[in-house]
Amino acid sequence: MSKNARVPYEFVDMSVKEPWSSQWKTRCRTKIKGCHGMIVLVSKNLKNADGALWEVQCAKDEGVRVRGIYIDGATSVHKPSELYGTLCESWTWDNVKSFIESL
């Protein structure tokens, strides 16, 4: 979606592209603090993704707004406890756009 010419937003990939290290959480927290919001792609396997779950909890701890977006057939039964109290919606452009515009 970020490459779609009709999308009036700039997306920045803030992912940490390295294995877990002693400095990973520090660098990751710094990146998360610089965000206005976080969109979490909720898949059927998210509950097993320790790094992603830490990132979600970090964002919540830092007061960054979080929205879950269900992908690949995931539903509320796949929502990890780190997202309890967080609105999760189906993947539609209107849902993503609404969240981004609310930031």
N, C-alpha and C positions, 0 to 999 in steps of 0.2 A: 504494500500500500504506500510506503514512503516514496516509491519511485513513480507513482501515479501523478501525472502532471496536474490533475484536478485537486490534489491534496495540498491545502494551503499551509502545511506545517513542515517544519524541519525536524527530522528524527535523528537522534544521535545514539549510536550503539555504545552503551556504557558498560558492556559486559567485560569482565576480567578474563582474558583469554590465556590463562596459564593454570597449571595445576595448583592445588591448595599449597600454600606455604605459610610460614609464620607471619609474613607481612600482608598476605592476601586480604584478611579481614580489615586491616587498617586502610589499605588502598580502596577497597570496595566501599567501606563506610564513607570515605571522603567523597567518592563519586556519588553515592546515594544522597548524601547531604546536599549536593549541588543540584538535585532534581526537584522539580515542582510536583511531580507525580510519578507513580510507577504503575505500569500495566503488567499484570502477572498473567501469563498464558497458562491456564489451568488445564492440564492434560490428565489422562488416566494414570500417568506415572509421576506426577508432581510430588505425591506423598513420599516418594523414594529419593527425591533430589535434595540431598542435605544442603548443598550450597545455595540452591534457589530458595529453599525454605529459610535459611539464615538471612538471605537478602531481604525476604519479605518481612521477617521479624525486625531486622535492622531498620528498614524504612518506617515501620510502625513506631519503633523506639525513637526515631529521629523526627517524627511528626510529618513525614512525607505522606501525602494522600495516595492510597492504594485502591486499585480497581482490578478485580479478577475478570478474565475473559475466557470462557470455556471454549476449548478447541478439540478437534478430532474425536467428537462424540462424548467428551467428558460432560458430566452433570454434577449436581450438588453432592452426590454420593462420593465424588472424587475430590471434594474440597478439603484440603488439609486444615488441621486445627489452627495453623498460623493465619488462616484467612477467615476464621470465625469473626463475625462482626463486620466483615468487609463485603460490600456488594459485589456479587459475581453475576455476569450476564453472558448471553450467547454472543458469538462473534458476528457482529454486524458493523458496518461502517458507522451507522447512526449511534450505536452504543459507544464505540471508540471515540467518535467525534464529540459526543455529548460530554464524556469525561474530560477530554483534552480542553474543550472550551470552558469547562467549569473551573479549571486551574487558575 
